[in-house]
Amino acid sequence: MLFDKPLELSSNTALQKIRRLFQAEKAGHTGTLDPLATGLLPICFGEATKFANALLGADKSYTAQLRLGQTTTTGDAEGEITSEQAVDFVQSDLDTALMRFRGEIEQLPPMYSALKHQGKPLYEYIRQGITIERPLRTVVIHELVVNRWAGNEMEISVRCSKGTYVRTLAEDIGAALGCGAHLTGLRRTKIAHLSLSDGYDLTQLTAMSDVAREACLLPLVSLMPDMPQLNLDVTQIKRLAQGQRLGLDTGLPDGKVRLYGPDGFIGVGLQQGRRIAPERLLSSVAKQAARMDLTEVVE
């Protein structure tokens, strides 16, 4: 389901609240949002958690608020102010600066992040006064638009690739404008094809009946709508469930494929040439395959 995470709630706390509302034994989300960030947090239940990583590499869209003229220790409003400068630029300066941040760019990951070094997140080092050398990472800014700009306040919309730090983008834009900047608000609006406009907040979900709440759930395959589909028979399913590969001329491109059996979706496979290997199958499929009496398989 698509949850609209509120301010100052960690992604894990939000996950546990929603898990209890849906009385689910197992739940997971598809990508962390900082406590000071709000917006789209897709949550998966049960076996859907096996396929949550299908969205981890997807493009994401955000609306971000910037405070111009100030930099902070963390790059956002949580940190202490480290510098203040006059905001003195015109529209043409802004247009020129933003051009530098569209397309493929390099970013230096912030120290105040969960990125790990020798098994520890970077924020643990910086809290001890230790700065770790980080390599630049290449990311892609597909869209960057200024929605509003008045004085030292600016709102931008960003659609970017996996691994992009919008906080760092805000700092870099401020540096390019010669006045500095930090992030004061961040709202995730889309992950791939999933949109916040189809989501629900905690107040709405709490007020619903169990039946209405269940109706908010999306089908599992909504996690992977662009993945090509391959239909299999029971013999082929049995082989995949045993960890074997299939030799098939599917006509599909190499990569991940959604697998279907007579009763519907069964999991995800990996096609390489004429070989289909099981990548992740539903537990129920493995159990059902184990009960099948298959004495002979012909490839």
ChimeraX attribute file (.defattr): number of C-alpha atoms within 10 A of each C-alpha:
attribute: neighborCount
match mode: 1-to-1
recipient: residues
	/A:1	22
	/A:2	22
	/A:3	23
	/A:4	22
	/A:5	28
	/A:6	18
	/A:7	16
	/A:8	12
	/A:9	16
	/A:10	17
	/A:11	22
	/A:12	14
	/A:13	13
	/A:14	19
	/A:15	21
	/A:16	15
	/A:17	14
	/A:18	21
	/A:19	18
	/A:20	12
	/A:21	15
	/A:22	16
	/A:23	12
	/A:24	13
	/A:25	9
	/A:26	14
	/A:27	20
	/A:28	20
	/A:29	24
	/A:30	20
	/A:31	16
	/A:32	15
	/A:33	21
	/A:34	15
	/A:35	16
	/A:36	17
	/A:37	22
	/A:38	24
	/A:39	25
	/A:40	31
	/A:41	28
	/A:42	25
	/A:43	22
	/A:44	25
	/A:45	21
	/A:46	11
	/A:47	16
	/A:48	19
	/A:49	16
	/A:50	17
	/A:51	20
	/A:52	20
	/A:53	15
	/A:54	15
	/A:55	20
	/A:56	17
	/A:57	14
	/A:58	15
	/A:59	19
	/A:60	25
	/A:61	23
	/A:62	22
	/A:63	22
	/A:64	22
	/A:65	23
	/A:66	26
	/A:67	22
	/A:68	30
	/A:69	22
	/A:70	25
	/A:71	26
	/A:72	19
	/A:73	16
	/A:74	22
	/A:75	26
	/A:76	26
	/A:77	18
	/A:78	13
	/A:79	13
	/A:80	13
	/A:81	15
	/A:82	11
	/A:83	13
	/A:84	14
	/A:85	13
	/A:86	12
	/A:87	18
	/A:88	13
	/A:89	11
	/A:90	9
	/A:91	9
	/A:92	9
	/A:93	13
	/A:94	15
	/A:95	12
	/A:96	12
	/A:97	18
	/A:98	17
	/A:99	10
	/A:100	13
	/A:101	19
	/A:102	17
	/A:103	14
	/A:104	14
	/A:105	14
	/A:106	14
	/A:107	19
	/A:108	16
	/A:109	20
	/A:110	19
	/A:111	23
	/A:112	18
	/A:113	15
	/A:114	15
	/A:115	14
	/A:116	13
	/A:117	13
	/A:118	6
	/A:119	7
	/A:120	11
	/A:121	15
	/A:122	22
	/A:123	19
	/A:124	17
	/A:125	16
	/A:126	16
	/A:127	11
	/A:128	8
	/A:129	9
	/A:130	12
	/A:131	13
	/A:132	12
	/A:133	10
	/A:134	13
	/A:135	10
	/A:136	11
	/A:137	12
	/A:138	14
	/A:139	17
	/A:140	19
	/A:141	21
	/A:142	16
	/A:143	14
	/A:144	19
	/A:145	14
	/A:146	15
	/A:147	12
	/A:148	11
	/A:149	14
	/A:150	8
	/A:151	10
	/A:152	15
	/A:153	15
	/A:154	19
	/A:155	19
	/A:156	18
	/A:157	20
	/A:158	21
	/A:159	23
	/A:160	24
	/A:161	20
	/A:162	15
	/A:163	17
	/A:164	22
	/A:165	16
	/A:166	20
	/A:167	22
	/A:168	20
	/A:169	21
	/A:170	26
	/A:171	25
	/A:172	22
	/A:173	21
	/A:174	23
	/A:175	16
	/A:176	18
	/A:177	21
	/A:178	18
	/A:179	21
	/A:180	24
	/A:181	33
	/A:182	29
	/A:183	26
	/A:184	21
	/A:185	18
	/A:186	24
	/A:187	22
	/A:188	23
	/A:189	23
	/A:190	22
	/A:191	23
	/A:192	18
	/A:193	14
	/A:194	18
	/A:195	18
	/A:196	21
	/A:197	12
	/A:198	13
	/A:199	19
	/A:200	19
	/A:201	16
	/A:202	15
	/A:203	8
	/A:204	10
	/A:205	18
	/A:206	14
	/A:207	10
	/A:208	12
	/A:209	10
	/A:210	13
	/A:211	8
	/A:212	11
	/A:213	17
	/A:214	13
	/A:215	10
	/A:216	15
	/A:217	13
	/A:218	12
	/A:219	9
	/A:220	18
	/A:221	14
	/A:222	11
	/A:223	21
	/A:224	19
	/A:225	13
	/A:226	11
	/A:227	15
	/A:228	13
	/A:229	17
	/A:230	16
	/A:231	16
	/A:232	15
	/A:233	10
	/A:234	15
	/A:235	16
	/A:236	19
	/A:237	25
	/A:238	23
	/A:239	18
	/A:240	22
	/A:241	23
	/A:242	12
	/A:243	13
	/A:244	14
	/A:245	19
	/A:246	17
	/A:247	15
	/A:248	12
	/A:249	10
	/A:250	15
	/A:251	8
	/A:252	15
	/A:253	12
	/A:254	14
	/A:255	13
	/A:256	21
	/A:257	24
	/A:258	20
	/A:259	22
	/A:260	17
	/A:261	16
	/A:262	11
	/A:263	7
	/A:264	10
	/A:265	18
	/A:266	22
	/A:267	21
	/A:268	24
	/A:269	22
	/A:270	18
	/A:271	22
	/A:272	14
	/A:273	15
	/A:274	15
	/A:275	15
	/A:276	24
	/A:277	20
	/A:278	22
	/A:279	14
	/A:280	17
	/A:281	20
	/A:282	16
	/A:283	14
	/A:284	11
	/A:285	17
	/A:286	18
	/A:287	12
	/A:288	13
	/A:289	20
	/A:290	13
	/A:291	9
	/A:292	11
	/A:293	9
	/A:294	12
	/A:295	5
	/A:296	7
	/A:297	9
	/A:298	5
	/A:299	8
